[in-house]
């Protein structure tokens, strides 16, 4: 679903609601997949942010490090790419805060 642009929006909406690490991993992987259109990737990143806000962080330490590495690799990729991957790290940071008001 996330690999097909026409299905990506619906798939990300479903994954945004699911409280599993696999859903979060699918969303960050789709958001980070440079072969997908930027708009599809942005939708996935926003869905990840909503998932984390609702369910907290489900990613493992290794998966979070992978996201940091992906961001670090964007130095020459342009502002949209950098902003997209930064938004994922921001969501992770906010989700890891001890008091989120829930």
Secondary structure per residue as TSV (DSSP state, phi and psi in degrees):
chain	resnum	aa	ss	phi	psi
A	1	X	-	360.0	-43.8
A	2	X	T	-74.6	-17.8
A	3	X	T	-84.6	-15.7
A	4	X	S	-106.1	117.2
A	5	X	H	-54.4	-41.6
A	6	X	H	-67.9	-22.9
A	7	X	H	-98.1	-13.4
A	8	X	H	-60.6	-42.5
A	9	X	H	-63.0	-47.0
A	10	X	H	-63.7	-42.0
A	11	X	H	-64.5	-41.0
A	12	X	H	-68.3	-34.1
A	13	X	H	-63.3	-40.1
A	14	X	H	-66.6	-48.1
A	15	X	H	-63.4	-30.8
A	16	X	H	-61.9	-25.7
A	17	X	H	-92.1	-16.2
A	18	X	-	-86.9	129.5
A	19	X	-	-94.3	72.8
A	20	X	S	-142.0	149.6
A	21	X	H	-59.8	-33.9
A	22	X	H	-63.4	-37.8
A	23	X	H	-63.8	-45.1
A	24	X	H	-64.5	-41.1
A	25	X	H	-63.4	-42.2
A	26	X	H	-60.1	-40.5
A	27	X	H	-68.5	-44.9
A	28	X	H	-70.2	-34.1
A	29	X	H	-65.5	-42.1
A	30	X	H	-65.6	-42.7
A	31	X	H	-64.1	-27.5
A	32	X	H	-94.9	-5.0
A	33	X	-	-78.8	103.3
A	34	X	T	-66.2	-15.4
A	35	X	T	-81.1	-12.5
A	36	X	S	-86.1	151.9
A	37	X	-	-60.4	148.0
A	38	X	H	-56.4	-42.2
A	39	X	H	-62.5	-39.5
A	40	X	H	-62.9	-42.5
A	41	X	H	-66.4	-37.9
A	42	X	H	-65.7	-38.9
A	43	X	H	-62.2	-42.7
A	44	X	H	-64.0	-41.0
A	45	X	H	-64.4	-40.9
A	46	X	H	-66.8	-37.8
A	47	X	H	-66.0	-37.7
A	48	X	H	-61.7	-44.5
A	49	X	H	-59.0	-44.4
A	50	X	H	-64.7	-40.1
A	51	X	H	-61.9	-46.8
A	52	X	H	-64.7	-40.7
A	53	X	H	-62.2	-34.5
A	54	X	H	-85.3	-38.8
A	55	X	H	-116.2	-7.9
A	56	X	-	82.5	-177.9
A	57	X	-	-80.4	128.0
A	58	X	-	-112.3	-9.1
A	59	X	S	-71.8	147.6
A	60	X	-	-76.5	166.5
A	61	X	H	-58.5	-38.6
A	62	X	H	-65.9	-38.9
A	63	X	H	-69.2	-36.2
A	64	X	H	-66.6	-41.9
A	65	X	H	-62.2	-38.4
A	66	X	H	-60.3	-40.3
A	67	X	H	-65.0	-40.0
A	68	X	H	-62.5	-41.7
A	69	X	H	-64.4	-39.9
A	70	X	H	-61.5	-43.0
A	71	X	H	-63.5	-46.2
A	72	X	H	-59.6	-28.4
A	73	X	T	-80.3	-2.5
A	74	X	T	-88.9	6.1
A	75	X	T	-46.5	-42.8
A	76	X	T	-108.6	19.5
A	77	X	S	-95.1	-7.6
A	78	X	-	103.1	159.7
A	79	X	H	-66.1	-34.7
A	80	X	H	-65.6	-43.7
A	81	X	H	-62.7	-45.8
A	82	X	H	-62.0	-45.5
A	83	X	H	-63.3	-39.5
A	84	X	H	-61.6	-51.5
A	85	X	H	-70.4	-30.7
A	86	X	H	-64.8	-37.7
A	87	X	H	-62.5	-32.5
A	88	X	H	-68.0	-45.7
A	89	X	H	-63.8	-36.5
A	90	X	H	-62.3	-43.4
A	91	X	H	-63.0	-39.8
A	92	X	H	-63.4	-45.3
A	93	X	H	-61.8	-45.1
A	94	X	H	-66.4	-37.3
A	95	X	H	-69.3	-23.2
A	96	X	T	-89.5	-6.3
A	97	X	S	-65.3	136.3
A	98	X	S	-59.6	-38.2
A	99	X	-	-119.3	106.8
A	100	X	-	-107.3	7.4
A	101	X	-	81.1	14.9
A	102	X	-	-99.1	360.0
